[in-house]
Amino acid sequence: YPARRWDSTMFDALRQEFFPYALPGALVAHPVDVDTCQTVREPLLDAVFPHWNRMARFETPPERRQQIARLLRIYRRLHGEHFVFYAGNTPVGWSTGRMENPITFRMINSGLLPAFRRQGVYTAFTRRLLAYLKAVGYERVTSHHHVNNRAVLNAKLKLGFVVSGTTLGEDVGAVVSMVCHLHEDRYRAYEDILGLESDPDWTAPDSASGSG
């Protein structure tokens, strides 16, 4: 199957209006390619997610990786965004995501070394990312988090995400699914479908560009 990677330069000009972006704690979020993000992430995983090694039991064994590689090439045709957080020249975190469907971007995985947490880094980055994704043309952004990840759940709720469901995964356990509607008409439709009282304070993520 002649699976070509999507044209990674498609949004370069637009991305440069939003990133690199200065974050709290003198960090900077830099856009990178997927391979760079993975290279940076690997040595940080144990410090960021101490229980990550439990998921190693679900890694594909060598004898099946050729088939997975073929499927991965197809998957990589989808639009993806990858970022590394730097303190000076030192990588201290990352964030990665990919198109879920033509109107939805999924924030797949983000991590930050403990010393840089609770300074508003994740909130500032996500707010900027939402504005960029809205400018790209997405209608909604999804993410999935462990049910006891209070820090991220609270941050996402304050950013306008709402809980859209829960799932049980064999590899990660109980997970909360969240969605952020990037336009008011879509958010008001969500309120109407669920029979919710209208939220007069809801505001769409800012789509203004400019370097931070």
C-alpha positions in Angstrom: 0.0 0.0 0.0 1.7 3.3 -1.1 1.1 5.2 2.1 2.7 8.6 1.9 3.1 10.8 4.9 1.0 13.9 4.8 2.7 17.1 3.7 4.3 18.2 7.0 5.0 21.7 5.5 1.3 22.4 4.9 0.8 24.5 8.0 4.4 25.8 8.5 3.5 29.5 7.9 0.5 29.4 10.2 2.4 27.4 12.9 5.2 30.0 12.9 2.6 32.6 13.9 1.9 30.7 17.1 5.2 28.9 17.9 7.8 28.9 19.3 5.9 30.1 22.4 7.2 31.4 25.7 5.8 29.5 28.7 5.9 30.1 32.5 9.2 29.2 34.2 11.3 30.5 31.4 10.4 27.5 29.2 9.7 27.6 25.5 7.5 25.3 23.4 9.2 24.5 20.1 7.4 22.6 17.2 9.4 19.6 16.1 8.9 16.6 13.8 7.6 13.3 15.2 11.0 11.5 15.3 12.6 14.4 17.3 9.7 14.3 19.7 10.1 10.6 20.3 13.8 10.9 20.7 13.4 13.6 23.3 10.6 11.8 25.1 12.3 8.4 25.6 14.9 9.4 28.3 12.3 11.6 30.1 9.6 8.9 30.4 10.7 7.2 33.7 10.9 10.6 35.5 7.7 12.0 34.1 5.6 8.8 34.3 7.1 6.4 36.9 4.6 3.7 36.1 5.1 3.8 32.4 7.1 0.6 32.4 3.9 -1.3 33.2 2.7 -0.6 29.7 5.8 -2.3 28.3 3.8 -5.6 28.5 1.7 -4.3 25.6 4.6 -3.5 23.3 4.6 -5.4 20.0 7.3 -8.1 20.0 10.0 -7.9 17.3 8.5 -10.6 15.1 5.4 -8.5 14.5 6.9 -5.0 14.2 7.3 -5.2 10.5 3.5 -5.4 10.1 3.1 -2.6 12.7 5.6 -0.4 10.8 3.5 -0.7 7.6 0.3 0.3 9.5 2.3 3.2 11.2 3.2 4.6 7.8 -0.5 4.7 7.0 -1.3 6.3 10.3 1.3 9.0 9.8 -0.5 10.2 6.8 -2.8 12.0 9.2 -2.0 15.6 10.3 0.2 15.5 13.5 1.6 18.2 15.8 4.6 17.6 18.1 6.3 19.9 20.5 9.2 19.9 22.9 9.4 22.1 26.0 12.9 23.5 26.5 14.6 25.1 29.5 17.4 26.8 27.7 18.8 24.0 25.5 17.6 21.3 27.8 14.3 19.4 26.9 12.1 19.0 30.0 8.8 18.0 28.4 6.8 17.3 25.3 3.3 17.2 23.8 2.1 15.3 20.8 -1.2 14.9 19.0 -2.8 13.9 15.7 -6.0 14.3 13.6 -8.7 12.0 14.9 -11.2 12.9 12.1 -11.7 15.8 9.7 -13.0 18.1 12.4 -11.2 16.7 15.5 -7.7 16.9 16.8 -6.7 14.5 19.6 -4.1 15.6 22.2 -2.5 12.2 22.6 0.3 12.6 25.2 2.0 15.3 27.1 4.6 15.2 29.8 6.7 17.5 32.0 9.5 16.9 34.5 8.2 17.2 38.1 10.5 20.3 38.8 8.6 22.3 36.2 5.0 21.4 37.2 2.5 23.6 39.0 3.7 26.7 37.3 1.0 27.0 34.7 3.1 25.5 31.9 0.5 22.9 30.7 -2.3 25.5 30.9 -0.4 28.1 28.9 0.7 25.6 26.3 -2.7 24.1 25.8 -4.4 27.5 25.5 -1.9 28.4 22.8 -2.4 25.0 21.1 -6.1 25.4 21.0 -5.9 28.8 19.4 -3.5 27.4 16.7 -5.7 24.3 16.1 -8.8 26.6 15.7 -6.8 28.7 13.2 -5.9 25.5 11.3 -9.6 24.8 11.0 -10.5 22.1 13.6 -13.9 22.3 15.3 -13.1 20.3 18.4 -10.2 18.9 20.4 -10.2 15.7 22.4 -8.0 14.3 25.1 -8.0 11.3 27.5 -6.7 11.2 31.1 -6.5 8.8 34.0 -9.5 9.3 36.4 -7.1 10.3 39.2 -5.1 12.8 37.3 -6.6 15.7 39.1 -4.1 18.4 38.0 -4.7 17.8 34.3 -8.4 17.3 34.6 -8.8 20.6 36.6 -6.6 22.4 34.1 -8.6 21.1 31.1 -12.0 22.0 32.7 -10.7 25.6 33.3 -9.7 25.8 29.7 -13.2 24.9 28.5 -13.0 21.2 28.1 -16.0 19.1 29.2 -16.2 15.5 30.2 -17.6 13.4 27.2 -17.3 9.9 28.7 -15.3 7.3 30.5 -13.6 4.2 29.2 -11.7 1.2 30.5 -8.5 0.3 28.6 -6.6 -2.9 29.1 -3.4 -1.0 29.0 -4.2 2.2 31.0 -7.2 1.4 33.1 -10.0 3.9 33.8 -9.8 6.9 31.6 -11.8 10.1 31.3 -12.6 11.4 27.8 -12.8 15.2 27.4 -13.6 17.5 24.5 -13.1 21.2 23.8 -15.5 22.9 21.4 -13.7 25.6 19.5 -16.7 27.5 18.3 -19.7 28.8 20.2 -22.4 27.2 18.0 -20.9 23.8 18.6 -20.7 24.3 22.3 -24.3 25.6 22.5 -25.5 22.6 20.5 -23.7 20.4 23.2 -25.6 22.3 25.9 -28.9 21.8 24.1 -28.4 18.1 23.4 -27.5 17.4 27.0 -30.3 19.6 28.4 -27.8 21.8 30.2 -28.5 25.2 31.5 -26.7 27.7 29.2 -23.3 28.9 30.4 -23.2 32.7 29.9 -19.5 32.8 30.7 -18.4 30.4 28.0 -15.9 31.8 25.6 -14.2 30.2 22.5 -10.4 29.8 22.5 -8.7 32.9 21.2 -7.7 32.5 17.6 -5.5 35.6 17.6 -2.0 35.0 16.3 1.3 36.5 17.2 4.5 35.3 19.0 4.5 34.9 22.8 
